[in-house]
């Protein structure tokens, strides 16, 4: 069965965006210094991406406005807006839990949860995330968009890998 992987960066205090929704703080101690590249090999295992509207909008307007960065993957954007889908990007009103369960049941490669917080939190509550790959960045934001909900849900994990470079610590956990 396919695995659902949350691969995401967060501040040391657990935020994935600042209060304005920005992510320009997502760098290492030396912004011009390259770290360990776990992203490229990870992306090669992914054939399906799930994200929310805010993440999609940030990608197409700010992070990669000139070219869709995931041309080799099928992307599902969860939104309440009625938008025309393309060959690689499907806009859907299906709730994240139902969508993830449907996709997991279909043959394929890794399903990447690319963001945002509401998608992650819904899948966490439903215990559908198989692997948590978290990059902890060397910054404390103090406020912003929190990755995980403060709802009392406990998820037991097992550390399977950790790497660090340039002040960024990446940890991979699997459900126990």
Secondary structure, 3 states (H helix, E strand, C coil): CCCEEEEEEEECCCEEECCCCCCCCCCCCCCCCCCCCCHHHHHCCEEEEEEEHHHHHHHHHHHCCCCCCCCCCEEEEECCCCCCCCCCEEEECCCHHHHHHHHHCCCCCEEEEEECHHHHHHHHHCCCCCEEEEEEECCCCCCCEECCCCCCCCCCEEEEEEEEECCEEEEEEEEC
